[in-house]
Amino acid sequence: MHGMDSYPNSAHAPARITGLYHWCGEHANRAEIVVDYRLEGTHIEIVHSSQLSLSSACKVCRGNRHGTGMAMENRTAQDRTNVDAAEVDQFARQAGNWWDPHGPFRPLHKIGPTRLQFIRDAARNHFQIQETGLKPLLGLTVLDIGCGGGLISEPLARLGADVTGIDPAPENIQTATDHAAANRLDISYKAVTAEEVVATGAVFDLVTCLEVVEHVPDPAEFVATIAKLVRPGGLLIMSTINRTPKAFALAIVGAEYILRWVPAGTHQWDKFVRPDELRRFFAATGLKETDRQGVVFNPLKDRWSLSSDTDVNYMISAAKP
């Protein structure tokens, strides 16, 4: 966060937040964002937002972050897992809070039914499922990447899917395993990375990867990796946050610093991924986008819903021929 300015002459005048992000200190690439907003209760009204400047990104740093990806042979053994250790540690330290609906993962509890709606409908459409009962995903194998404490793995299992959940943090896997056992759910949880699963040769009908890609060092390479886990004819479903000034205002300033929905520092704006970037990553692996919808919050009803607005949160599905 670069700075916050207020307009004290009126309670209804907007406040201003500016953010300055550096793509690469060596090449002085940067993006500066200015957002004017009004706060009324839990509702944040964006009065104006703009990205003032973005210097021409160098082919090295910008290309690696949102372009073609780094050459894997140039990384260390740890880097080849495409895992940010600091990000993993941050979530591991909160492993005991995954199932607290009023704790740091409260937004995931609130947004869960909407995410599940998108997954269920996308799976039904793609696999031409006619079942309308309580277990429409019966018979499908599902891999939930970055499963955390199992907030999506469990409802997918309840819908009938044969679920495997993976997460690089053993603390998260222990929490997920304990909670599933307490609820008599048969879910296979493993403290491994996506790369380790690829090495086994395993593939799945449906792969879900929710709010993960914005936390990895190289999103292009990450998508290339998880695409290998989708069987031919299968489906990949992802959710993430768009890299827009509006997302900076709502997902970082609003959620982290004003409303305190999640701990400050949970997200970094420069690591958000635009839909056109994901489409490019999909195309490079032979996947084809099949659906994309925004996920928006209604403060009056205190709930999330699917929308055509993909400026901030969005979900996207892609099929493998």
N, C-alpha and C positions, 0 to 999 in steps of 0.2 A: 504494500500500500504506500503510495507516494504522499498523499495529503488529503485532508478533509477541511472544507471551508463551509461555514454556515452563514445564513442571512438573518441576523437577529431582529431586524425591524418588523418582521411579521411572522406569526406562528405558522402561517400557511405558505410562506416563501420557501423555495427549494433550497436544499443543501447541495453542496458539490463535493464530489469525490474524484480524485485523479489517480491514475495508476501508471507507473512507468515500468515497462518490462524490457529486459535486455535479452535478445536472442544469443548474443555472443559478445563478450567483453572485448575480445581481441579485434573484432571487426566492427564494433560499435553499432551493431544493428539493434534497433529498438522500436517499440510501439508505445505510444502514449494515448491513454484513454481518459476521456472526461465524461462524467455522468452527473446530471442534475436530477435530484429526486425529492419527493415529498414522502414522509412517513406518517401514516395514520393507523394507529394500532399495529396490527400485524401486516398491513397492506403497504407495499412500497410502490408508489406511482413514479414511473420514469418520465420526467419532463423532457429531458433531452439527453442523448448519448452520442458520442462520436469518437472515432479513432483518429486522433489528430495527425499522427505521422507514423509511418512505417518505412524505414529506410530499406532500400533494395537488399533483400536477404542474400547473404553469401551462399554459394553453392555447397559449402562445407557444412556450416551449422544449420541453416534453414533446411537444406536438403536432407540432412540426417534426421531432423526433428519431425518434419511432416512430409518428406519427399520419398525418395526411393529406399532409404534405410542404409545403415552402415554395413560394410562388408563384415560378415560374422567372423571371418578368419583374422580380422584385425583386433578382436576383442580378447580380453582375458577370459579364463574359464568361468569366472563369476558373471561377467558381462553377457556371456553367451546364453544365460538363462533369461535375459531381458527382464530382469527384476531389479527394481530400485530398493535397495536394502533399507534405506531410511523410510520409505513408504510402508514397507512390510512391517518394520518395527513399530511405526505409528499405530497401525491397526492391531498389531499383536498386543500392545500395551493395554488396549481396551477390550481384549477378548472376552472378559467377564461381563461386558455390558451389552453383548449382541442382542439378547432377548429381553432387555429392559425397554419397554415401549416409551418410557419417559426419559431415557438416557441419551447418550451421544448419537445413537443410531435411530432416534425417533423419526427423522425424515424417511428412513428406509422402511420403517414399519408403516408409515402413512402412505407412502408411494407404492408399497408392495402390491395391493390389489390391482392397481392400474397396470403395473408391469406384468403381472400374471395374466391379466386380460389380453394384453398384446401378444404374449407368448402363446397362450391357449388358442387364440383366434388364428395366429400365423401358422401354428402347427396344424390346426384343423384344415385350413385352406390348402396348405402345401401338401399334406399327406392325404387329403380328401377323406377326412374322418367324418363319418356319419353319426357316430356315437354322441348323444346329447345328455347322457347320464352323469353320474358323479365321477367317473373315471374315463374321460375322453382320450387320455394319453396312454391308455393301457396298451402294452406291447412295444412302446417306443423306448429306445435307450437314449438317455440324456446325460451329457457331461456339463456340469455347472462349474465354469472356470472362475476362480476368485470367489469361492462360495462363502467366505467369511464364516459366520456362525450358523449358516444354513437357512437364512431367511427366505430364499427362493427355492432351495433344494427341497425343503420340507413340503411346501404346497405342491410342487411338481410331483413329488412322490404320492401325495394324497390324491392327485389327479390320475394316478395309475402308472406313471412312468417308472422305469427302472433307472434310478438316478445314481450317478457317481459325482461327488463333489470334491474339487481339489482347491487347495490354497497353499501358498508357500510358507505360511506361518503355522507351526505345529500348535500354538496356543489356540488359534481359531478352529483348527480341526478338532481339538479336544472338546471345545465348547460345543461344536456342531454335533459331534459323536454322542456326547452326554445327553444333549437335548433330544436328539432323535431316539435314543434308547429309552428315555423317560416317557416318550410319546409312542413307543412301540412302532417306530418307523424303520423299515429296512433300507438304509441308505449307505452306500459305500463311500466313506470319506478317506482322503489320502493327503498327507502333507507333502505334495510334490508340485513341480512346475509343469506348465503345458509342454515344455520341451521334453521333459522326462516321460510324459505320457506318449508323445509322438514316437519316442525311441522304442516303445513297446509294440508299436504297430496297431494300437487300438483305434477304432473309429466308431462314431456314434450317429444315430439317426438325427439327433438334435443337439446342438452345442449352444449353450447360453453363456454370455460374458457381459455382465452388467456392471457398469461403473468401474471398469478396470482399465480400459485402454488409455484413459487420461492419467494413469498413474505409472505407466511403464516408460523406460528410457527411449525406446524406438517403436512407435506405434505401427509403422509400416511392416517391420519385421515381425512384430507380434501378431498382426493379422495373418501374415503369411504362415506363421506357425500354427495358429489355431485352425486355420482353414484345412490343414492336413488331418485334423481330427474329425472332420465332417465326412461321412461316407458319401460315395457317389449317389446322388438323388436325395441327399440330406439337406438340412437347413441350419444356418448359423443366425443367432439373434444376439444383437448387441445393444447396449444403451450407454450413452455418454452425454457430455455437455458441449454445446457448440461454442466456438471461439468468436464471440461477438461482444461488442460493448455492453449489450443488454445482459449477457451472461455474466460479465464482470460485475455489473451492478447488482444482479439478483443472486447469483450463485456464490459470489465471494463477499461483496460488501454487505448485501442483505442477509444472507444465510449465516455467514461467519462472524461479521463484526457488529451488525445491528440487532438482528433477531436472535443470534447466538444458537441457531439450530444445530450447528456442528462446530467442533473446535476450530479456532482460527488457525489457518495454515493447512487445512485439509486439502484445499485445491490450489492449483497454480494456473492462472489464466493462459499462460503461454503453452500449457500442456493440453488444453482443451482441443478437441478435434472436430473439424467442420464436416458436414455430410459429404461434400464433394471430395474431400480427402479420403473418407472411408470408401466411397464408391471407387476411387482410383486404386486403393489398396485391394478391394475386392476383385476388380478387373485383372489386376496383376496375378491373382491366384486362381483365376478361372471362375470365381463366384459372380453371381448376378443379383443385384438388388431386387427384392420382390415387394417390399413395403417399407414405408418410413412414416412415423407419426411423432408429433411433439407430445410432451407430457407437461401439463401446466397446472398451477396451483390456484385454487379459488379460495381467497381468504375469508369470504363471507360464509362459505360452506365448510371451510377447513378440510378440504379434500383435493386430491389430484385427479385429473382426467386426461384422456387422450385428446389431441387437438391437431389442427393443421399447422399450428405455430411451433416451429422447430428452432426458434431463436435461442433457446436456453437448453432445456433437457429434451432429448429425443431418443426414440428407439428405432432400430433399423433391422431388417432381415435380409438375408442373401442366400440363394440356393446354389448348390453344387450340381452341375449337370450329371 
